[in-house]
Amino acid sequence: MKLTCTIHKTLLSPFLVLERISPFFKRPKIVPFRGHSFFVLPRVFPPLSHQTGFFLDSIALKQGTRVVDVGCGAGVLSICLFKKGMRFVCVDISPDALTCTRVNAALNRVPLRVIKSNLLESVHGRFDYILFNSPPKLLTQKGTKQFSFSIARQFAKQAHTRLKTGGVLYLYCTQENKSVWKKALSHFDVQTIGRTRSFTIPFVVLRATKKAP
Ligand SMILES: C[S@@+](CC[C@H](N)C(=O)[O-])C[C@H]1O[C@@H](n2cnc3c(N)ncnc32)[C@H](O)[C@@H]1O
């Protein structure tokens, strides 16, 4: 049991493992993904086909809509989903992630608004969609990593305020965190629309629609 927990903890930090294996992962790099090029700093989440790719394939966005990409990382979701007439706001708590998103927006000629924010704290206005490829533990302002019902609930409340009625939150999370997220999203109609594995860990995609008042 203890060994399984240790293995899982290690697998949940794939960057640390990759950095140990090869100096390649300690350097900034350009990663090609789905017809785009992405500049990725060390410790910024790179485009992974079995994770970001799976999430991308689960999402259906209507044209001409307003979207928030929470935990934007290198900006991969927004850049791959962007179509003319759509407006994207990208937020992350990590300054390195925001640098990558800004560089990638310029590199791929995609107009993105990029804001530093803890979850949706610094986001204003109303949106049609919120996207969140959520890590198993979320980063806090103090630099620690945590996941709990109160954090999920805080995010659910923010998402409810920021979405228009009928607006949709697409959430990618671990199977382990799914029940906590579902409980936190009690003011939404929640459906599980996808299941996959990343580094052997089961993940799901939730589609949470804001109910009419
Ligand atoms: C799994 S990565 C997803 C990156 C990108 N969206 C993708 O799909 O390729 C999760 C991202 O969430 C960000 N994050 C973690 N905690 C956060 C928080 N409290 N507020 C905002 N972003 C956070 C991390 O910095 C990281 O960039």
The ligand as an ORCA input file, in Angstrom:
! r2SCAN-3c Opt
* xyz 0 1
  C      -2.207     20.244    -15.938
  S      -1.616     21.862    -16.262
  C      -2.616     22.294    -17.674
  C      -1.915     23.221    -18.662
  C      -2.713     23.523    -19.934
  N      -4.020     24.058    -19.638
  C      -2.835     22.285    -20.790
  O      -3.945     21.712    -20.843
  O      -1.865     21.899    -21.442
  C      -2.354     22.752    -14.907
  C      -2.043     24.229    -14.828
  O      -2.812     24.771    -13.736
  C      -2.040     25.795    -13.137
  N      -2.566     26.020    -11.780
  C      -2.406     25.235    -10.687
  N      -3.002     25.789     -9.620
  C      -3.564     26.952    -10.046
  C      -4.313     27.986     -9.394
  N      -4.592     27.940     -8.095
  N      -4.738     29.044    -10.141
  C      -4.436     29.111    -11.466
  N      -3.729     28.179    -12.130
  C      -3.293     27.105    -11.428
  C      -0.613     25.271    -13.184
  O       0.331     26.319    -13.040
  C      -0.589     24.591    -14.571
  O      -0.132     25.484    -15.556
*
